[in-house]
Amino acid sequence: MSGGPGLEFENDIAELETKIAVLERQTDRTDSSDNEIRTLRLELVKQLREAYGSLDAWQTVQVARHKNRPYTRDYLNLAFDEFVELHGDKFFGDDRAMLAGFAKLDRFKVMVIGHQKGRTYKERAACHFGCAHPEGYRKAMSKMRLAEKYGLPLICFIDTPGAYPGIGAEERGQAQVIAESMFKMSELKTPIICVVIGEGGSGGALGIGVGDRVAMLQHSYYSVISPEGCAGILWKSHEHAPKAAAALRFTSDNLKRFGVVDDVLEEPLGGAHRDHHQMASRLKSYLSRTLSELEVKPTDELLNERYEKFRRIGVFLEEPVA
């Protein structure tokens, strides 16, 4: 699939894709035009490999936010079977920014919870652009308890710039409910796999981010704050977002090195937005393999390892000042 609307660093790539598309639409193609298409395709692969092999932090943010990037519902359609969506938090309402339900993944029956951004503007507005309200996290906790009751592994897809920052969300206990969700996940007696598929911003991501395995896609990011938010606090201007992105060290290579995430899933050449099916296939293979590893562990061992895993995050050595 084409990457769709080009990113800032993809101007030359977009020109090549346009040339290839024009040549392929010709009805009177000759051997010469076929040879030109092959040459352009080789050049396209070369440029994609060079561009995506050296993304800086801000470019990674742009890729993670690409409008054609696969979302939770896309993966449910491509990698899972028999998805049955569950609604509501039995307290306030149904938050469409948080998707939850039963599904099958190969031989596993699972519970899936994930952020959903929406593809069109109407869908995005209804989903609050992936920013969940307290009722979204209460819905998630309700489905977590259901998964625990029936012995279903829990799979969480993280894709949010952060929890919804509005007054209403704060009045309904946004911070408290995120803390409760994290605590609930820490003691949940069933295997949990969390995957950052796009943006992993602030407490909105952490609210469904406590698991036995935490993975992220190659061109996603996972951070305590969005780069714009960080720039606004430290430099009083969103114009410094690229500088903040570099300072936050929130890309997959850094987080794997720091021990914040366990695994990094390689994306198709040019990003997941260029090939939904291939990315879904890689994700499905990872989830199946990891569930097979986790299902054989006794519950006590699973909970102890989960606890120790998060206790180890943030450890550093400090040398005495001479």
Beta strands, then each sheet from edge to edge (+ up, - down):
strand 1: 81-85
strand 2: 98-105
strand 3: 108-115
strand 4: 154-160
strand 5: 192-201
strand 6: 213-217
strand 7: 221-223
strand 8: 263-265
sheet 1: 1+ 2- 3+ 4+ 5+ 6+ 8+
sheet 2: 1+ 2- 3+ 4+ 5+ 7+
end
